[in-house]
Amino acid sequence: MPHRKRYSNKFYQGLATFWLALALLFSSFGCDDEDSSTSTPLLASSTEDLEIPSSFDFVTTKEISIALELQAPDGSALKTVKVGFYNDKEDNDGILIASGLTDENGKISLILNVPSYLDSISIRPNYIGLVHEAYVSIEQSSLSLTIGGPNESTFGSSEAFVFDAVKQAARVLAETWYTTLGTWNHQGVPNYLESPGDVITQDLLDDLNASLPESQPVPTANPEYLVDSDMNTKLKEDADLWITFVHEGAGWRNALGFYTYDIDNPPSSPDEIDVLYMIFPNVSYKNSGGGLQSGNKVKLGTFSAGIGIGWFLVPDGWNSSTREVTEKSQIKWSVKDFNAYVASDYRQHMIALKDENRELILLGFEDTSRPAGDNDFNDCIFYVSANPFTAIQTDELISVKTEKDADEDGVDDYSDEYPNDPDRAYNQYAPAKNVYGTVAFEDLWPAKGDYDFNDIVVDYNHQLVMNASNQVVEMSSSFKTRAIGGTYKNGFGYELQVDPSKIEQVSGYELTENIISTNANGTEAEQTNAVIIVYDNAYAHMTPSSGYYTVNAEKGSPYQTPYTSDIFVTFTEPLAASELGSSPYNPFIISNKRRGYEIHLPGSTPTDLCADSLFSTQDDDTNPANDYYFKTQKGHPWAVHIPEAFDYPSEKSDIVKAYLYFANWAESGGNAYPDWYQDKTGYRDDDYIY
């Protein structure tokens, strides 16, 4: 099983105050829903028995307004940096729910549509120079924060833990296996940092990101970095040397050190090294398990010509209890043959690249023993500077890559999902990447049904292609019809909240019943908004098996593969995502080939072609004047939306019998058990689920 960087393990331990411009409420990460061990399901024999708050629309999602700003260490705005928003920590395989690019001011503003039960999200810039992951509360309806920014003072802290200076200075290899350059505080921040440190600008960070992009394995993305020679720093003249911390993207509290040797007589193994010097005992960002900030700089000393400097990284070496570095069996050395604990093809764990324009040598480490890990060599990044820089032998080093934007859309290739297309930059997904949501309908409106919500069951996933300005340029939607639990010949469609004239073309729809009229661009005719009918008869694509009258609804019936409809929409001009409305984009069914019989999610508005004469007839209590739509007099719905795949009830099985906390959720107005539809212990009765 491949190793995953454990960014979050230490991030959460130190997240008392992240680099936030505004104070955030970092509250408990547990869900707010009641615990089934202390609460019992409401005893309801049918949905008809439920007493529903009149304002409740059976909504299973919530909207969170996000205002995010990214700053370089020098305080300047980080523009066109792609940020991912995930539903959980990386360690927990969090799923991408949204993305965005920062604008010229380093800002992103967007609205997340997430499951109501979700109380925290992971924000990941994936940008060298910024903390890799921030896990923040979304219990409020809006979130405003800044990641990055100018270095704050880390010198002379009153809380600093300082080793005994006399004993510290005397430590040698035989005693503690390393020698220090001075003292450090309780977080492992050296008290011998240069003041001021270096200013890290976006142009440098962009080049570093181009050279060592996040999660792009060096063996495939930049195989030329893997060479037979060592990665040591060698001097041909006398020089002063410094090393500057730039970035860490690791879950471990790694430690960085160096050793010196005679170039003409290098050590042939770690055992032949005289002294190991510890530089940064805890290579961890401030408020992310340590106290370092990009630009923290240490002077290593003055060295003579003919001296070589070797480097080593101690994976997870920092011991927060002893505040020292623990010796590890798999130290990552700059001389790859020293890393003999792995096969010869995987021994290189550090790369050195030269930046002659800035007079720097970039050092990048992979902290996990290869071939495990992501092999992107950016777990810890530093650079070496010298006076004079010409003292360093650089002939054998490969140059740092400069930022590249092949399509000139303003988004560097390393983060551009469409690097050769100026009109496209990245993808947005709803409800999430590789996740399908579900809409499930009763089809007898305006008469109530049996509340098994399987008359039509459709899974959906929308992919929006965005440009560098965070505008939508095209939309691909995949619909999987999973069940037809009634005898009606129902159609299915959805509505985008834009004028049909803004749609250039719709393709992929299938109309077989001559009940739908379309415009030339494929949208439905005579509609104020862009309405797209995916199909007008589900039974034209799936038919019941012999001896059954439904598809994938009756217990024991043969399972049929869902029918997939792929709809592709292009626009006449780029649009703000908000102009389209929000996912799932007002889905509805057309009951039994009767165009005016539209059935929508509760609280959703009908299209122009819905027969308003049917409102408030039979069991329906729709009242547009009160903004009350598609609910009965008792507040019961004809459809439900689940932002994940939904195991729907079997034919004639009321949803309250299949999902034991649906009643609790519905009668509480959505406050109790917002995750009622998940497959948790005690949450459901499989006897009533197809």
HUBEL-V412944 format. One record per residue. SS is DSSP state (a for helix, b for strand, c for the rest). Layout:
SS ; SS
This chain:
c ; c ; c ; c ; c ; c ; a ; a ; a ; a ; a ; a ; a ; a ; c ; c ; c ; c ; c ; c ; c ; c ; c ; c ; c ; c ; c ; c ; c ; c ; c ; c ; c ; c ; c ; c ; c ; c ; c ; c ; c ; c ; c ; c ; c ; c ; a ; a ; a ; c ; c ; c ; c ; c ; c ; c ; c ; c ; c ; c ; b ; b ; b ; b ; b ; b ; b ; b ; b ; b ; b ; c ; c ; c ; c ; c ; b ; c ; c ; c ; c ; b ; b ; b ; b ; b ; c ; c ; c ; a ; a ; a ; c ; c ; c ; b ; b ; b ; b ; b ; b ; c ; c ; c ; c ; c ; b ; b ; b ; b ; b ; b ; b ; b ; b ; c ; c ; c ; c ; b ; b ; b ; b ; b ; c ; c ; c ; c ; c ; c ; c ; c ; c ; b ; b ; b ; b ; c ; c ; c ; c ; b ; b ; b ; b ; b ; b ; b ; c ; c ; c ; c ; c ; c ; c ; c ; c ; c ; c ; c ; c ; c ; c ; c ; a ; a ; a ; a ; a ; a ; c ; c ; a ; a ; a ; a ; c ; c ; b ; b ; c ; c ; c ; b ; c ; c ; c ; c ; c ; b ; c ; c ; b ; c ; c ; c ; c ; c ; c ; c ; c ; a ; a ; a ; a ; a ; a ; a ; a ; a ; a ; c ; c ; c ; c ; c ; c ; a ; a ; a ; a ; c ; a ; a ; a ; c ; c ; c ; c ; c ; c ; c ; b ; b ; b ; c ; c ; c ; b ; b ; b ; b ; b ; b ; b ; b ; b ; b ; c ; c ; c ; c ; c ; b ; b ; b ; b ; b ; b ; b ; b ; b ; c ; c ; b ; c ; c ; c ; c ; a ; a ; a ; c ; c ; c ; c ; b ; b ; b ; b ; b ; b ; b ; c ; b ; b ; c ; c ; c ; b ; c ; b ; c ; c ; c ; c ; b ; b ; b ; b ; b ; b ; b ; c ; c ; c ; b ; b ; b ; b ; b ; b ; b ; b ; c ; c ; c ; b ; b ; c ; c ; c ; c ; b ; b ; c ; c ; c ; c ; c ; c ; b ; b ; c ; c ; a ; a ; a ; c ; c ; c ; c ; c ; a ; a ; a ; c ; c ; c ; b ; b ; b ; b ; b ; b ; c ; c ; c ; c ; b ; b ; b ; b ; b ; b ; c ; c ; c ; c ; c ; c ; c ; c ; c ; c ; c ; c ; c ; c ; b ; b ; b ; b ; b ; b ; b ; b ; c ; a ; a ; a ; b ; c ; c ; c ; c ; c ; b ; b ; c ; c ; c ; c ; c ; c ; c ; c ; c ; c ; c ; c ; c ; a ; a ; a ; c ; c ; c ; c ; c ; c ; c ; c ; c ; c ; b ; b ; b ; b ; b ; c ; b ; c ; c ; b ; c ; b ; b ; b ; b ; b ; c ; c ; c ; c ; c ; c ; c ; c ; c ; c ; c ; c ; c ; c ; b ; b ; b ; b ; b ; b ; b ; b ; b ; b ; b ; c ; c ; c ; c ; b ; b ; b ; b ; b ; b ; b ; b ; b ; b ; b ; b ; b ; b ; c ; c ; c ; c ; c ; c ; b ; b ; b ; b ; b ; b ; b ; b ; b ; a ; a ; a ; b ; b ; b ; b ; b ; c ; c ; b ; c ; c ; c ; c ; c ; c ; c ; b ; c ; c ; c ; c ; c ; b ; c ; c ; c ; c ; b ; b ; b ; b ; b ; b ; b ; c ; c ; a ; a ; a ; c ; c ; c ; c ; c ; c ; c ; c ; c ; c ; b ; c ; c ; c ; c ; c ; c ; c ; c ; c ; c ; c ; b ; b ; b ; b ; b ; b ; b ; b ; b ; b ; b ; b ; b ; b ; a ; a ; a ; a ; c ; c ; c ; c ; c ; c ; c ; b ; b ; b ; a ; a ; a ; c ; c ; c ; c ; b ; b ; b ; c ; c ; c ; c ; c ; c ; c ; c ; c ; c ; c ; a ; a ; a ; c ; c ; c ; c ; c ; b ; c ; c ; b ; a ; a ; a ; c ; b ; c ; c ; b ; b ; c ; c ; c ; c ; b ; c ; b ; b ; b ; b ; c ; c ; c ; c ; c ; c ; b ; c ; c ; c ; c ; c ; a ; a ; a ; a ; b ; c ; c ; a ; a ; a ; a ; a ; a ; c ; c ; c ; c ; c ; c ; c ; c ; c ; c ; c ; c ; c ; c ; c ; c ; b ; c ; a ; a ; a ; b ; c
